[in-house]
Structure formats: structure tokens, C-alpha cells
Amino acid sequence: MGKQFREGVRYSGEIVYGGCSGSGTNTITILKRNGNNVTYNFGKAGGVAREAVIETIENWGEYIAIDEDRFFAFAEDGA
């Protein structure tokens, strides 16, 4: 089984932009885990807490999808 989301940890995710092949990084911080759901803040500055359903990919572990971005539990953000 892959990594799982933990409360209080910040994770990074990459978003790829269309025709220019550019990319950027977003972050989330897990505030609370409740079974198969997490409550998180989007971005480094915090903001309004949101909720998401946790999904799993075999051998990769957990992730949540936010719009076009995916945040995987193995992608802990050290910044």
C-alpha cells in the first residue's frame, strides 16, 4: 500500500498548462482526516477550509483531485 494523508502535513501538486507546456506548483495542508475524507486548506496562505474525498491508485497511494490538479500523499512539501 502507498502513502496515506496525515493531519498537519503540507503536500504539493503540479498543474500543467495547455499549449505552452508550462507548469506550476500548488499546495494543500491537511487539517483533518475523517475516514475516506480530508479537510484541507488550499495554498500556502491558508484560507477557507475545503473537503475532498480520498481516492487511491494501486502502488501510488492516496490522492485528492481539485479541479485540474491532483495531490498525492507521497508528495510532501518541505517548504
N, CA, C, O and CB atoms as a CASP TS submission, in Angstrom:
PFRMAT TS
TARGET T0000
AUTHOR 0000-0000-0000
METHOD Language model
MODEL 1
PARENT N/A
ATOM      1  N   MET     1       0.840  -1.191   0.000  1.00  0.00           N
ATOM      2  CA  MET     1       0.000   0.000   0.000  1.00  0.00           C
ATOM      3  C   MET     1       0.879   1.246   0.000  1.00  0.00           C
ATOM      4  O   MET     1       1.921   1.273   0.656  1.00  0.00           O
ATOM      5  CB  MET     1      -0.953   0.003   1.220  1.00  0.00           C
ATOM      6  N   GLY     2       0.466   2.272  -0.730  1.00  0.00           N
ATOM      7  CA  GLY     2       1.221   3.514  -0.823  1.00  0.00           C
ATOM      8  C   GLY     2       0.986   4.414   0.368  1.00  0.00           C
ATOM      9  O   GLY     2       0.320   4.031   1.330  1.00  0.00           O
ATOM     10  N   LYS     3       1.529   5.599   0.298  1.00  0.00           N
ATOM     11  CA  LYS     3       1.422   6.577   1.381  1.00  0.00           C
ATOM     12  C   LYS     3      -0.005   7.041   1.610  1.00  0.00           C
ATOM     13  O   LYS     3      -0.834   7.026   0.700  1.00  0.00           O
ATOM     14  CB  LYS     3       2.295   7.769   1.088  1.00  0.00           C
ATOM     15  N   GLN     4      -0.281   7.458   2.858  1.00  0.00           N
ATOM     16  CA  GLN     4      -1.588   7.976   3.228  1.00  0.00           C
ATOM     17  C   GLN     4      -1.463   9.403   3.739  1.00  0.00           C
ATOM     18  O   GLN     4      -0.430   9.783   4.291  1.00  0.00           O
ATOM     19  CB  GLN     4      -2.245   7.083   4.287  1.00  0.00           C
ATOM     20  N   PHE     5      -2.531  10.204   3.551  1.00  0.00           N
ATOM     21  CA  PHE     5      -2.548  11.580   4.035  1.00  0.00           C
ATOM     22  C   PHE     5      -2.532  11.601   5.557  1.00  0.00           C
ATOM     23  O   PHE     5      -3.181  10.786   6.214  1.00  0.00           O
ATOM     24  CB  PHE     5      -3.781  12.330   3.500  1.00  0.00           C
ATOM     25  N   ARG     6      -1.770  12.558   6.109  1.00  0.00           N
ATOM     26  CA  ARG     6      -1.690  12.752   7.561  1.00  0.00           C
ATOM     27  C   ARG     6      -2.062  14.186   7.912  1.00  0.00           C
ATOM     28  O   ARG     6      -1.757  15.120   7.170  1.00  0.00           O
ATOM     29  CB  ARG     6      -0.271  12.418   8.088  1.00  0.00           C
ATOM     30  N   GLU     7      -2.718  14.344   9.042  1.00  0.00           N
ATOM     31  CA  GLU     7      -3.115  15.672   9.509  1.00  0.00           C
ATOM     32  C   GLU     7      -1.880  16.517   9.801  1.00  0.00           C
ATOM     33  O   GLU     7      -0.882  16.022  10.324  1.00  0.00           O
ATOM     34  CB  GLU     7      -4.003  15.566  10.768  1.00  0.00           C
ATOM     35  N   GLY     8      -1.963  17.811   9.451  1.00  0.00           N
ATOM     36  CA  GLY     8      -0.898  18.755   9.733  1.00  0.00           C
ATOM     37  C   GLY     8       0.236  18.769   8.720  1.00  0.00           C
ATOM     38  O   GLY     8       1.189  19.531   8.885  1.00  0.00           O
ATOM     39  N   VAL     9       0.161  17.955   7.686  1.00  0.00           N
ATOM     40  CA  VAL     9       1.238  17.869   6.690  1.00  0.00           C
ATOM     41  C   VAL     9       0.822  18.617   5.425  1.00  0.00           C
ATOM     42  O   VAL     9      -0.337  18.569   5.013  1.00  0.00           O
ATOM     43  CB  VAL     9       1.577  16.380   6.359  1.00  0.00           C
ATOM     44  N   ARG    10       1.791  19.311   4.814  1.00  0.00           N
ATOM     45  CA  ARG    10       1.541  20.036   3.571  1.00  0.00           C
ATOM     46  C   ARG    10       2.041  19.188   2.408  1.00  0.00           C
ATOM     47  O   ARG    10       3.116  18.591   2.471  1.00  0.00           O
ATOM     48  CB  ARG    10       2.235  21.438   3.582  1.00  0.00           C
ATOM     49  N   TYR    11       1.235  19.147   1.337  1.00  0.00           N
ATOM     50  CA  TYR    11       1.549  18.366   0.146  1.00  0.00           C
ATOM     51  C   TYR    11       1.551  19.283  -1.067  1.00  0.00           C
ATOM     52  O   TYR    11       0.792  20.250  -1.130  1.00  0.00           O
ATOM     53  CB  TYR    11       0.538  17.206  -0.043  1.00  0.00           C
ATOM     54  N   SER    12       2.415  18.968  -2.032  1.00  0.00           N
ATOM     55  CA  SER    12       2.461  19.768  -3.259  1.00  0.00           C
ATOM     56  C   SER    12       1.879  18.971  -4.416  1.00  0.00           C
ATOM     57  O   SER    12       1.890  17.740  -4.417  1.00  0.00           O
ATOM     58  CB  SER    12       3.911  20.207  -3.580  1.00  0.00           C
ATOM     59  N   GLY    13       1.375  19.701  -5.395  1.00  0.00           N
ATOM     60  CA  GLY    13       0.829  19.091  -6.599  1.00  0.00           C
ATOM     61  C   GLY    13       1.191  19.953  -7.789  1.00  0.00           C
ATOM     62  O   GLY    13       1.301  21.173  -7.665  1.00  0.00           O
ATOM     63  N   GLU    14       1.374  19.337  -8.929  1.00  0.00           N
ATOM     64  CA  GLU    14       1.731  20.088 -10.129  1.00  0.00           C
ATOM     65  C   GLU    14       0.530  20.216 -11.034  1.00  0.00           C
ATOM     66  O   GLU    14      -0.268  19.288 -11.170  1.00  0.00           O
ATOM     67  CB  GLU    14       2.890  19.418 -10.874  1.00  0.00           C
ATOM     68  N   ILE    15       0.411  21.375 -11.651  1.00  0.00           N
ATOM     69  CA  ILE    15      -0.615  21.609 -12.649  1.00  0.00           C
ATOM     70  C   ILE    15       0.088  21.965 -13.948  1.00  0.00           C
ATOM     71  O   ILE    15       1.003  22.788 -13.955  1.00  0.00           O
ATOM     72  CB  ILE    15      -1.609  22.736 -12.204  1.00  0.00           C
ATOM     73  N   VAL    16      -0.328  21.357 -15.034  1.00  0.00           N
ATOM     74  CA  VAL    16       0.296  21.592 -16.342  1.00  0.00           C
ATOM     75  C   VAL    16      -0.652  22.449 -17.170  1.00  0.00           C
ATOM     76  O   VAL    16      -1.839  22.145 -17.289  1.00  0.00           O
ATOM     77  CB  VAL    16       0.624  20.239 -17.080  1.00  0.00           C
ATOM     78  N   TYR    17      -0.115  23.520 -17.737  1.00  0.00           N
ATOM     79  CA  TYR    17      -0.912  24.436 -18.543  1.00  0.00           C
ATOM     80  C   TYR    17      -0.850  24.016 -19.999  1.00  0.00           C
ATOM     81  O   TYR    17       0.174  23.504 -20.451  1.00  0.00           O
ATOM     82  CB  TYR    17      -0.424  25.889 -18.376  1.00  0.00           C
ATOM     83  N   GLY    18      -1.906  24.220 -20.726  1.00  0.00           N
ATOM     84  CA  GLY    18      -2.076  23.845 -22.128  1.00  0.00           C
ATOM     85  C   GLY    18      -0.912  24.074 -23.061  1.00  0.00           C
ATOM     86  O   GLY    18       0.206  23.648 -22.770  1.00  0.00           O
ATOM     87  N   GLY    19      -1.150  24.742 -24.181  1.00  0.00           N
ATOM     88  CA  GLY    19      -0.256  24.835 -25.315  1.00  0.00           C
ATOM     89  C   GLY    19       1.176  25.228 -25.038  1.00  0.00           C
ATOM     90  O   GLY    19       2.060  24.841 -25.803  1.00  0.00           O
ATOM     91  N   CYS    20       1.450  25.969 -23.995  1.00  0.00           N
ATOM     92  CA  CYS    20       2.817  26.426 -23.741  1.00  0.00           C
ATOM     93  C   CYS    20       3.654  25.391 -23.001  1.00  0.00           C
ATOM     94  O   CYS    20       4.854  25.589 -22.815  1.00  0.00           O
ATOM     95  CB  CYS    20       2.790  27.711 -22.947  1.00  0.00           C
ATOM     96  N   SER    21       3.047  24.302 -22.583  1.00  0.00           N
ATOM     97  CA  SER    21       3.728  23.259 -21.822  1.00  0.00           C
ATOM     98  C   SER    21       4.336  23.782 -20.533  1.00  0.00           C
ATOM     99  O   SER    21       5.336  23.247 -20.053  1.00  0.00           O
ATOM    100  CB  SER    21       4.802  22.625 -22.664  1.00  0.00           C
ATOM    101  N   GLY    22       3.747  24.813 -19.976  1.00  0.00           N
ATOM    102  CA  GLY    22       4.216  25.353 -18.710  1.00  0.00           C
ATOM    103  C   GLY    22       3.646  24.566 -17.553  1.00  0.00           C
ATOM    104  O   GLY    22       2.684  23.816 -17.718  1.00  0.00           O
ATOM    105  N   SER    23       4.231  24.730 -16.390  1.00  0.00           N
ATOM    106  CA  SER    23       3.706  24.060 -15.208  1.00  0.00           C
ATOM    107  C   SER    23       3.896  24.947 -13.991  1.00  0.00           C
ATOM    108  O   SER    23       4.680  25.896 -14.011  1.00  0.00           O
ATOM    109  CB  SER    23       4.391  22.697 -14.996  1.00  0.00           C
ATOM    110  N   GLY    24       3.178  24.630 -12.948  1.00  0.00           N
ATOM    111  CA  GLY    24       3.280  25.362 -11.701  1.00  0.00           C
ATOM    112  C   GLY    24       3.025  24.406 -10.545  1.00  0.00           C
ATOM    113  O   GLY    24       2.672  23.245 -10.753  1.00  0.00           O
ATOM    114  N   THR    25       3.206  24.897  -9.337  1.00  0.00           N
ATOM    115  CA  THR    25       3.007  24.070  -8.157  1.00  0.00           C
ATOM    116  C   THR    25       2.001  24.720  -7.232  1.00  0.00           C
ATOM    117  O   THR    25       2.071  25.920  -6.970  1.00  0.00           O
ATOM    118  CB  THR    25       4.331  23.832  -7.427  1.00  0.00           C
ATOM    119  N   ASN    26       1.070  23.931  -6.740  1.00  0.00           N
ATOM    120  CA  ASN    26       0.126  24.346  -5.719  1.00  0.00           C
ATOM    121  C   ASN    26       0.361  23.486  -4.489  1.00  0.00           C
ATOM    122  O   ASN    26       0.996  22.435  -4.579  1.00  0.00           O
ATOM    123  CB  ASN    26      -1.348  24.231  -6.221  1.00  0.00           C
ATOM    124  N   THR    27      -0.145  23.919  -3.343  1.00  0.00           N
ATOM    125  CA  THR    27      -0.011  23.126  -2.129  1.00  0.00           C
ATOM    126  C   THR    27      -1.343  23.044  -1.393  1.00  0.00           C
ATOM    127  O   THR    27      -2.215  23.899  -1.549  1.00  0.00           O
ATOM    128  CB  THR    27       1.068  23.719  -1.216  1.00  0.00           C
ATOM    129  N   ILE    28      -1.475  21.990  -0.585  1.00  0.00           N
ATOM    130  CA  ILE    28      -2.588  21.852   0.344  1.00  0.00           C
ATOM    131  C   ILE    28      -2.006  21.458   1.698  1.00  0.00           C
ATOM    132  O   ILE    28      -0.934  20.858   1.770  1.00  0.00           O
ATOM    133  CB  ILE    28      -3.639  20.794  -0.162  1.00  0.00           C
ATOM    134  N   THR    29      -2.715  21.798   2.764  1.00  0.00           N
ATOM    135  CA  THR    29      -2.372  21.343   4.106  1.00  0.00           C
ATOM    136  C   THR    29      -3.558  20.580   4.649  1.00  0.00           C
ATOM    137  O   THR    29      -4.673  21.102   4.674  1.00  0.00           O
ATOM    138  CB  THR    29      -1.988  22.534   5.042  1.00  0.00           C
ATOM    139  N   ILE    30      -3.336  19.350   5.085  1.00  0.00           N
ATOM    140  CA  ILE    30      -4.412  18.528   5.626  1.00  0.00           C
ATOM    141  C   ILE    30      -4.690  18.982   7.059  1.00  0.00           C
ATOM    142  O   ILE    30      -3.823  18.896   7.928  1.00  0.00           O
ATOM    143  CB  ILE    30      -4.043  17.004   5.577  1.00  0.00           C
ATOM    144  N   LEU    31      -5.902  19.461   7.290  1.00  0.00           N
ATOM    145  CA  LEU    31      -6.303  19.919   8.610  1.00  0.00           C
ATOM    146  C   LEU    31      -6.904  18.785   9.436  1.00  0.00           C
ATOM    147  O   LEU    31      -6.674  18.691  10.642  1.00  0.00           O
ATOM    148  CB  LEU    31      -7.299  21.061   8.488  1.00  0.00           C
ATOM    149  N   LYS    32      -7.683  17.919   8.763  1.00  0.00           N
ATOM    150  CA  LYS    32      -8.379  16.855   9.466  1.00  0.00           C
ATOM    151  C   LYS    32      -8.628  15.703   8.505  1.00  0.00           C
ATOM    152  O   LYS    32      -8.924  15.907   7.327  1.00  0.00           O
ATOM    153  CB  LYS    32      -9.707  17.366  10.071  1.00  0.00           C
ATOM    154  N   ARG    33      -8.505  14.504   9.023  1.00  0.00           N
ATOM    155  CA  ARG    33      -8.826  13.316   8.244  1.00  0.00           C
ATOM    156  C   ARG    33      -9.976  12.607   8.941  1.00  0.00           C
ATOM    157  O   ARG    33      -9.933  12.360  10.146  1.00  0.00           O
ATOM    158  CB  ARG    33      -7.581  12.373   8.087  1.00  0.00           C
ATOM    159  N   ASN    34     -11.007  12.281   8.162  1.00  0.00           N
ATOM    160  CA  ASN    34     -12.172  11.606   8.708  1.00  0.00           C
ATOM    161  C   ASN    34     -12.528  10.456   7.773  1.00  0.00           C
ATOM    162  O   ASN    34     -13.288  10.638   6.822  1.00  0.00           O
ATOM    163  CB  ASN    34     -13.377  12.594   8.883  1.00  0.00           C
ATOM    164  N   GLY    35     -11.977   9.268   8.043  1.00  0.00           N
ATOM    165  CA  GLY    35     -12.246   8.110   7.202  1.00  0.00           C
ATOM    166  C   GLY    35     -11.700   8.302   5.803  1.00  0.00           C
ATOM    167  O   GLY    35     -10.488   8.395   5.607  1.00  0.00           O
ATOM    168  N   ASN    36     -12.605   8.363   4.821  1.00  0.00           N
ATOM    169  CA  ASN    36     -12.215   8.497   3.421  1.00  0.00           C
ATOM    170  C   ASN    36     -12.333   9.940   2.922  1.00  0.00           C
ATOM    171  O   ASN    36     -12.409  10.176   1.716  1.00  0.00           O
ATOM    172  CB  ASN    36     -13.069   7.584   2.558  1.00  0.00           C
ATOM    173  N   ASN    37     -12.348  10.911   3.852  1.00  0.00           N
ATOM    174  CA  ASN    37     -12.420  12.334   3.503  1.00  0.00           C
ATOM    175  C   ASN    37     -11.318  13.090   4.227  1.00  0.00           C
ATOM    176  O   ASN    37     -10.861  12.682   5.295  1.00  0.00           O
ATOM    177  CB  ASN    37     -13.811  12.928   3.860  1.00  0.00           C
ATOM    178  N   VAL    38     -10.898  14.202   3.626  1.00  0.00           N
ATOM    179  CA  VAL    38      -9.977  15.115   4.301  1.00  0.00           C
ATOM    180  C   VAL    38     -10.537  16.531   4.233  1.00  0.00           C
ATOM    181  O   VAL    38     -11.223  16.906   3.282  1.00  0.00           O
ATOM    182  CB  VAL    38      -8.558  15.052   3.662  1.00  0.00           C
ATOM    183  N   THR    39     -10.225  17.308   5.272  1.00  0.00           N
ATOM    184  CA  THR    39     -10.475  18.741   5.275  1.00  0.00           C
ATOM    185  C   THR    39      -9.110  19.388   5.104  1.00  0.00           C
ATOM    186  O   THR    39      -8.161  19.035   5.804  1.00  0.00           O
ATOM    187  CB  THR    39     -11.210  19.229   6.603  1.00  0.00           C
ATOM    188  N   TYR    40      -9.006  20.342   4.166  1.00  0.00           N
ATOM    189  CA  TYR    40      -7.706  20.903   3.824  1.00  0.00           C
ATOM    190  C   TYR    40      -7.813  22.391   3.545  1.00  0.00           C
ATOM    191  O   TYR    40      -8.897  22.910   3.278  1.00  0.00           O
ATOM    192  CB  TYR    40      -7.116  20.186   2.618  1.00  0.00           C
ATOM    193  N   ASN    41      -6.674  23.072   3.611  1.00  0.00           N
ATOM    194  CA  ASN    41      -6.521  24.443   3.131  1.00  0.00           C
ATOM    195  C   ASN    41      -5.744  24.376   1.836  1.00  0.00           C
ATOM    196  O   ASN    41      -4.777  23.623   1.721  1.00  0.00           O
ATOM    197  CB  ASN    41      -5.799  25.360   4.185  1.00  0.00           C
ATOM    198  N   PHE    42      -6.166  25.163   0.858  1.00  0.00           N
ATOM    199  CA  PHE    42      -5.522  25.204  -0.448  1.00  0.00           C
ATOM    200  C   PHE    42      -4.552  26.379  -0.476  1.00  0.00           C
ATOM    201  O   PHE    42      -4.933  27.497  -0.128  1.00  0.00           O
ATOM    202  CB  PHE    42      -6.574  25.320  -1.592  1.00  0.00           C
ATOM    203  N   GLY    43      -3.331  26.153  -0.874  1.00  0.00           N
ATOM    204  CA  GLY    43      -2.332  27.218  -0.984  1.00  0.00           C
ATOM    205  C   GLY    43      -1.556  27.394   0.299  1.00  0.00           C
ATOM    206  O   GLY    43      -1.960  26.920   1.361  1.00  0.00           O
ATOM    207  N   LYS    44      -0.440  28.081   0.187  1.00  0.00           N
ATOM    208  CA  LYS    44       0.445  28.276   1.340  1.00  0.00           C
ATOM    209  C   LYS    44      -0.109  29.264   2.348  1.00  0.00           C
ATOM    210  O   LYS    44       0.264  29.224   3.521  1.00  0.00           O
ATOM    211  CB  LYS    44       1.796  28.744   0.876  1.00  0.00           C
ATOM    212  N   ALA    45      -0.995  30.153   1.910  1.00  0.00           N
ATOM    213  CA  ALA    45      -1.501  31.191   2.801  1.00  0.00           C
ATOM    214  C   ALA    45      -2.718  30.753   3.615  1.00  0.00           C
ATOM    215  O   ALA    45      -3.223  31.534   4.422  1.00  0.00           O
ATOM    216  CB  ALA    45      -1.851  32.407   2.002  1.00  0.00           C
ATOM    217  N   GLY    46      -3.194  29.537   3.425  1.00  0.00           N
ATOM    218  CA  GLY    46      -4.371  29.088   4.166  1.00  0.00           C
ATOM    219  C   GLY    46      -5.638  29.479   3.436  1.00  0.00           C
ATOM    220  O   GLY    46      -5.725  29.306   2.220  1.00  0.00           O
ATOM    221  N   GLY    47      -6.620  30.003   4.148  1.00  0.00           N
ATOM    222  CA  GLY    47      -7.872  30.389   3.523  1.00  0.00           C
ATOM    223  C   GLY    47      -9.023  29.561   4.050  1.00  0.00           C
ATOM    224  O   GLY    47      -8.945  28.988   5.137  1.00  0.00           O
ATOM    225  N   VAL    48     -10.083  29.500   3.280  1.00  0.00           N
ATOM    226  CA  VAL    48     -11.274  28.771   3.676  1.00  0.00           C
ATOM    227  C   VAL    48     -11.022  27.274   3.550  1.00  0.00           C
ATOM    228  O   VAL    48     -10.544  26.804   2.518  1.00  0.00           O
ATOM    229  CB  VAL    48     -12.485  29.194   2.823  1.00  0.00           C
ATOM    230  N   ALA    49     -11.341  26.533   4.596  1.00  0.00           N
ATOM    231  CA  ALA    49     -11.152  25.084   4.569  1.00  0.00           C
ATOM    232  C   ALA    49     -12.127  24.445   3.593  1.00  0.00           C
ATOM    233  O   ALA    49     -13.280  24.864   3.494  1.00  0.00           O
ATOM    234  CB  ALA    49     -11.331  24.483   5.976  1.00  0.00           C
ATOM    235  N   ARG    50     -11.664  23.431   2.874  1.00  0.00           N
ATOM    236  CA  ARG    50     -12.479  22.676   1.922  1.00  0.00           C
ATOM    237  C   ARG    50     -12.416  21.202   2.280  1.00  0.00           C
ATOM    238  O   ARG    50     -11.568  20.780   3.066  1.00  0.00           O
ATOM    239  CB  ARG    50     -12.001  22.910   0.461  1.00  0.00           C
ATOM    240  N   GLU    51     -13.324  20.416   1.694  1.00  0.00           N
ATOM    241  CA  GLU    51     -13.317  18.972   1.904  1.00  0.00           C
ATOM    242  C   GLU    51     -13.173  18.248   0.577  1.00  0.00           C
ATOM    243  O   GLU    51     -13.586  18.755  -0.467  1.00  0.00           O
ATOM    244  CB  GLU    51     -14.596  18.522   2.622  1.00  0.00           C
ATOM    245  N   ALA    52     -12.585  17.058   0.622  1.00  0.00           N
ATOM    246  CA  ALA    52     -12.435  16.234  -0.576  1.00  0.00           C
ATOM    247  C   ALA    52     -12.486  14.764  -0.191  1.00  0.00           C
ATOM    248  O   ALA    52     -12.150  14.376   0.928  1.00  0.00           O
ATOM    249  CB  ALA    52     -11.111  16.559  -1.311  1.00  0.00           C
ATOM    250  N   VAL    53     -12.913  13.967  -1.148  1.00  0.00           N
ATOM    251  CA  VAL    53     -12.916  12.514  -0.987  1.00  0.00           C
ATOM    252  C   VAL    53     -11.547  11.985  -1.394  1.00  0.00           C
ATOM    253  O   VAL    53     -11.005  12.379  -2.427  1.00  0.00           O
ATOM    254  CB  VAL    53     -14.051  11.848  -1.835  1.00  0.00           C
ATOM    255  N   ILE    54     -10.996  11.100  -0.591  1.00  0.00           N
ATOM    256  CA  ILE    54      -9.704  10.491  -0.887  1.00  0.00           C
ATOM    257  C   ILE    54      -9.903   9.367  -1.899  1.00  0.00           C
ATOM    258  O   ILE    54     -10.801   8.538  -1.759  1.00  0.00           O
ATOM    259  CB  ILE    54      -9.027   9.956   0.408  1.00  0.00           C
ATOM    260  N   GLU    55      -9.052   9.356  -2.915  1.00  0.00           N
ATOM    261  CA  GLU    55      -9.056   8.283  -3.902  1.00  0.00           C
ATOM    262  C   GLU    55      -7.699   7.586  -3.832  1.00  0.00           C
ATOM    263  O   GLU    55      -6.751   8.130  -3.265  1.00  0.00           O
ATOM    264  CB  GLU    55      -9.348   8.831  -5.352  1.00  0.00           C
ATOM    265  N   THR    56      -7.602   6.395  -4.400  1.00  0.00           N
ATOM    266  CA  THR    56      -6.360   5.623  -4.317  1.00  0.00           C
ATOM    267  C   THR    56      -6.003   5.041  -5.677  1.00  0.00           C
ATOM    268  O   THR    56      -6.868   4.574  -6.417  1.00  0.00           O
ATOM    269  CB  THR    56      -6.488   4.496  -3.274  1.00  0.00           C
ATOM    270  N   ILE    57      -4.707   5.078  -5.994  1.00  0.00           N
ATOM    271  CA  ILE    57      -4.174   4.396  -7.174  1.00  0.00           C
ATOM    272  C   ILE    57      -3.218   3.331  -6.656  1.00  0.00           C
ATOM    273  O   ILE    57      -2.329   3.620  -5.856  1.00  0.00           O
ATOM    274  CB  ILE    57      -3.450   5.402  -8.173  1.00  0.00           C
ATOM    275  N   GLU    58      -3.406   2.107  -7.115  1.00  0.00           N
ATOM    276  CA  GLU    58      -2.581   0.998  -6.649  1.00  0.00           C
ATOM    277  C   GLU    58      -1.101   1.304  -6.856  1.00  0.00           C
ATOM    278  O   GLU    58      -0.700   1.786  -7.916  1.00  0.00           O
ATOM    279  CB  GLU    58      -2.964  -0.300  -7.377  1.00  0.00           C
ATOM    280  N   ASN    59      -0.315   1.029  -5.861  1.00  0.00           N
ATOM    281  CA  ASN    59       1.137   1.232  -5.821  1.00  0.00           C
ATOM    282  C   ASN    59       1.555   2.704  -5.745  1.00  0.00           C
ATOM    283  O   ASN    59       2.747   2.992  -5.642  1.00  0.00           O
ATOM    284  CB  ASN    59       1.761   0.605  -7.037  1.00  0.00           C
ATOM    285  N   TRP    60       0.625   3.618  -5.791  1.00  0.00           N
ATOM    286  CA  TRP    60       0.941   5.040  -5.650  1.00  0.00           C
ATOM    287  C   TRP    60       0.413   5.589  -4.346  1.00  0.00           C
ATOM    288  O   TRP    60       1.017   6.491  -3.765  1.00  0.00           O
ATOM    289  CB  TRP    60       0.372   5.835  -6.813  1.00  0.00           C
ATOM    290  N   GLY    61      -0.697   5.064  -3.876  1.00  0.00           N
ATOM    291  CA  GLY    61      -1.283   5.540  -2.636  1.00  0.00           C
ATOM    292  C   GLY    61      -2.426   6.507  -2.876  1.00  0.00           C
ATOM    293  O   GLY    61      -3.039   6.532  -3.943  1.00  0.00           O
ATOM    294  N   GLU    62      -2.691   7.301  -1.854  1.00  0.00           N
ATOM    295  CA  GLU    62      -3.855   8.181  -1.862  1.00  0.00           C
ATOM    296  C   GLU    62      -3.603   9.472  -2.624  1.00  0.00           C
ATOM    297  O   GLU    62      -2.473   9.951  -2.727  1.00  0.00           O
ATOM    298  CB  GLU    62      -4.269   8.502  -0.450  1.00  0.00           C
ATOM    299  N   TYR    63      -4.705  10.027  -3.163  1.00  0.00           N
ATOM    300  CA  TYR    63      -4.661  11.355  -3.761  1.00  0.00           C
ATOM    301  C   TYR    63      -6.045  11.990  -3.651  1.00  0.00           C
ATOM    302  O   TYR    63      -7.052  11.304  -3.475  1.00  0.00           O
ATOM    303  CB  TYR    63      -4.193  11.287  -5.247  1.00  0.00           C
ATOM    304  N   ILE    64      -6.067  13.314  -3.760  1.00  0.00           N
ATOM    305  CA  ILE    64      -7.336  14.023  -3.915  1.00  0.00           C
ATOM    306  C   ILE    64      -7.233  14.873  -5.171  1.00  0.00           C
ATOM    307  O   ILE    64      -6.158  15.358  -5.523  1.00  0.00           O
ATOM    308  CB  ILE    64      -7.670  14.904  -2.654  1.00  0.00           C
ATOM    309  N   ALA    65      -8.356  15.046  -5.834  1.00  0.00           N
ATOM    310  CA  ALA    65      -8.413  15.858  -7.045  1.00  0.00           C
ATOM    311  C   ALA    65      -9.087  17.187  -6.723  1.00  0.00           C
ATOM    312  O   ALA    65     -10.146  17.227  -6.098  1.00  0.00           O
ATOM    313  CB  ALA    65      -9.170  15.116  -8.181  1.00  0.00           C
ATOM    314  N   ILE    66      -8.457  18.266  -7.159  1.00  0.00           N
ATOM    315  CA  ILE    66      -9.014  19.611  -7.020  1.00  0.00           C
ATOM    316  C   ILE    66      -8.940  20.247  -8.399  1.00  0.00           C
ATOM    317  O   ILE    66      -7.854  20.572  -8.879  1.00  0.00           O
ATOM    318  CB  ILE    66      -8.238  20.472  -5.932  1.00  0.00           C
ATOM    319  N   ASP    67     -10.076  20.422  -9.029  1.00  0.00           N
ATOM    320  CA  ASP    67     -10.127  20.939 -10.401  1.00  0.00           C
ATOM    321  C   ASP    67      -9.227  20.094 -11.304  1.00  0.00           C
ATOM    322  O   ASP    67      -9.450  18.892 -11.441  1.00  0.00           O
ATOM    323  CB  ASP    67      -9.695  22.434 -10.446  1.00  0.00           C
ATOM    324  N   GLU    68      -8.212  20.712 -11.921  1.00  0.00           N
ATOM    325  CA  GLU    68      -7.300  20.015 -12.833  1.00  0.00           C
ATOM    326  C   GLU    68      -6.066  19.472 -12.125  1.00  0.00           C
ATOM    327  O   GLU    68      -5.186  18.903 -12.771  1.00  0.00           O
ATOM    328  CB  GLU    68      -6.873  20.945 -13.947  1.00  0.00           C
ATOM    329  N   ASP    69      -5.988  19.636 -10.825  1.00  0.00           N
ATOM    330  CA  ASP    69      -4.797  19.275 -10.067  1.00  0.00           C
ATOM    331  C   ASP    69      -5.047  18.024  -9.238  1.00  0.00           C
ATOM    332  O   ASP    69      -6.166  17.800  -8.777  1.00  0.00           O
ATOM    333  CB  ASP    69      -4.365  20.433  -9.163  1.00  0.00           C
ATOM    334  N   ARG    70      -4.022  17.212  -9.046  1.00  0.00           N
ATOM    335  CA  ARG    70      -4.077  16.063  -8.148  1.00  0.00           C
ATOM    336  C   ARG    70      -2.973  16.215  -7.112  1.00  0.00           C
ATOM    337  O   ARG    70      -1.840  16.572  -7.436  1.00  0.00           O
ATOM    338  CB  ARG    70      -3.932  14.718  -8.932  1.00  0.00           C
ATOM    339  N   PHE    71      -3.319  15.940  -5.881  1.00  0.00           N
ATOM    340  CA  PHE    71      -2.361  15.977  -4.789  1.00  0.00           C
ATOM    341  C   PHE    71      -2.203  14.562  -4.263  1.00  0.00           C
ATOM    342  O   PHE    71      -3.169  13.955  -3.801  1.00  0.00           O
ATOM    343  CB  PHE    71      -2.813  16.956  -3.659  1.00  0.00           C
ATOM    344  N   PHE    72      -0.974  14.029  -4.333  1.00  0.00           N
ATOM    345  CA  PHE    72      -0.698  12.673  -3.881  1.00  0.00           C
ATOM    346  C   PHE    72      -0.068  12.704  -2.500  1.00  0.00           C
ATOM    347  O   PHE    72       0.693  13.616  -2.178  1.00  0.00           O
ATOM    348  CB  PHE    72       0.218  11.942  -4.874  1.00  0.00           C
ATOM    349  N   ALA    73      -0.387  11.706  -1.682  1.00  0.00           N
ATOM    350  CA  ALA    73       0.121  11.654  -0.318  1.00  0.00           C
ATOM    351  C   ALA    73       1.631  11.481  -0.251  1.00  0.00           C
ATOM    352  O   ALA    73       2.235  11.799   0.774  1.00  0.00           O
ATOM    353  CB  ALA    73      -0.542  10.537   0.426  1.00  0.00           C
ATOM    354  N   PHE    74       2.258  10.984  -1.318  1.00  0.00           N
ATOM    355  CA  PHE    74       3.710  10.827  -1.281  1.00  0.00           C
ATOM    356  C   PHE    74       4.440  12.139  -1.561  1.00  0.00           C
ATOM    357  O   PHE    74       5.659  12.206  -1.410  1.00  0.00           O
ATOM    358  CB  PHE    74       4.142   9.777  -2.287  1.00  0.00           C
ATOM    359  N   ALA    75       3.714  13.183  -1.966  1.00  0.00           N
ATOM    360  CA  ALA    75       4.334  14.444  -2.385  1.00  0.00           C
ATOM    361  C   ALA    75       4.351  15.465  -1.260  1.00  0.00           C
ATOM    362  O   ALA    75       3.796  16.555  -1.397  1.00  0.00           O
ATOM    363  CB  ALA    75       3.602  15.018  -3.588  1.00  0.00           C
ATOM    364  N   GLU    76       5.000  15.107  -0.128  1.00  0.00           N
ATOM    365  CA  GLU    76       5.099  16.038   0.989  1.00  0.00           C
ATOM    366  C   GLU    76       5.935  17.246   0.580  1.00  0.00           C
ATOM    367  O   GLU    76       6.984  17.113  -0.051  1.00  0.00           O
ATOM    368  CB  GLU    76       5.712  15.346   2.228  1.00  0.00           C
ATOM    369  N   ASP    77       5.450  18.422   0.951  1.00  0.00           N
ATOM    370  CA  ASP    77       6.113  19.680   0.590  1.00  0.00           C
ATOM    371  C   ASP    77       6.984  20.136   1.740  1.00  0.00           C
ATOM    372  O   ASP    77       6.469  20.447   2.814  1.00  0.00           O
ATOM    373  CB  ASP    77       5.079  20.776   0.227  1.00  0.00           C
ATOM    374  N   GLY    78       8.285  20.184   1.543  1.00  0.00           N
ATOM    375  CA  GLY    78       9.212  20.540   2.615  1.00  0.00           C
ATOM    376  C   GLY    78       9.387  22.022   2.834  1.00  0.00           C
ATOM    377  O   GLY    78      10.098  22.426   3.755  1.00  0.00           O
ATOM    378  N   ALA    79       8.749  22.857   2.001  1.00  0.00           N
ATOM    379  CA  ALA    79       8.960  24.318   2.097  1.00  0.00           C
ATOM    380  C   ALA    79       8.221  24.916   3.257  1.00  0.00           C
ATOM    381  O   ALA    79       8.292  26.125   3.477  1.00  0.00           O
ATOM    382  CB  ALA    79       8.526  25.009   0.821  1.00  0.00           C
TER
END
